[in-house]
């Protein structure tokens, strides 16, 4: 897992089936454990890079090992949900609390659900229910049927995304499986959440190379030539003073 996180320059790592009861036994260099639901038979965890603070916004209540587990965090303006449903557990994704529609959302789901929409030859009731829930939550499945690694007996765990209007759908890639297992990690590459807007170039003053002796001499001479204060017209004198300062700065301060 460490090699995958480093090679992909991952910012967040979602783990399912951790099989750990103690949080201290879960470690990923360069990350901190944002949340963990302990379990000797199942369990989930979310790791976040040290440079990105994260807060837990909602989570399932630890109970039976046969009940769906899920945690939701928010980091860098993105809501991320990690969901795991043990094979004998009833379908209960509707209990997952997602943020309002204005949020950019990623949901990683392991529900052992089959459906033709994500590469299986036939669907089942749980698969239909999951697809209905995703559509009602305005989530889009991150799935590319052209990716050959999906067309296997068991496909990679599912991922959904909710993107803002005008934002392209995020990229997902199922990579090579863990050694001695059939589990294939998935890498999601979100698009930029912030876009630069074109603006007019602004000249910057290089005060480090300014001729301050000339500036001091020029301002003293300029003050002596300011118009006299007549009829208590302070604004006219003030405006003349500002123009004198700006003109002097243009001569002695490079840009």
Secondary structure, DSSP 8 states (H G I E B T S, - for coil): -HHHHHHTT-SEEEEE---BS-GGG---TTEEEEEEE-BSS--EEEEEETTS-EEEEEE-----TTS-EEEEEEETTEEEEEEE--TTS---GGG-----TTSEEEEEEE-----GGGT-SS--HHHHHHHHHHHHTT-EE---TT-GGGSSSS---EEEEE--TT----EEEEEEE-TTS--EEEEEE---SS------------GGG--HHHHHHHHHHHHHTS----TT-HHHHHHHHHHHHHHHHHHHS--
